Amino acid sequence: MSQSRAGIDLETSLGYLLKETSSALRTAMETVLRPLGMTITHYSCLELLAQRPGLSSSELARGTFVTRQSMNVLLQALERDGLVTRPEQPAAGRVLPTELTAAGRAQRAAASAAVREVELRMTSGLDAAEQAQLGQLLSRCGAALREPGPESPQP
């Protein structure tokens, strides 16, 4: 048996192609966000808060794929820079809901426009139906990986 048959063919491996595309997307996003003084996590946090005001630090960490500790550090910086506000005391429990300030909304709008241009460039070779299909297929792939599965493949 040849090594190519025993292993993964990188030219056709969906996992590899997805990772390669993800890496290219990340690089392109970093390139447009850097001049705005933002990281991808910084932008993602502002975007989440624009769409879902009042999220907690833990919810923001899950939504941006970082640890709670990393999110707390980021939120402290965003609060210091006047981009978000959090109450000094929780209304109930321990949750401190976070909200964008006017400056945070303005920064998010500029970053969102830059990121949208990256997404448009990424999908420029796809028509509207293909873009919709790609979104559906990626959602289904993600859902399948979140489902509990066997620890090892069956023969």
Buried (B, 14 or more C-beta within 10 A) or exposed (E): EEEEEEEEEEEEEEEEEEEEEEEEBEEBBBEBBEEEEBBBBBBBBBBBBBEEEEBBBEBBBBBBEBEBEEBBEBBEEBBEBEBBBBEEEEEEEEBBBBBBBEEBBEBBEBBBEBBEEBEEEBBEEEEEEEEEEEEEEEEEEEEEEEEEEEEEEEE
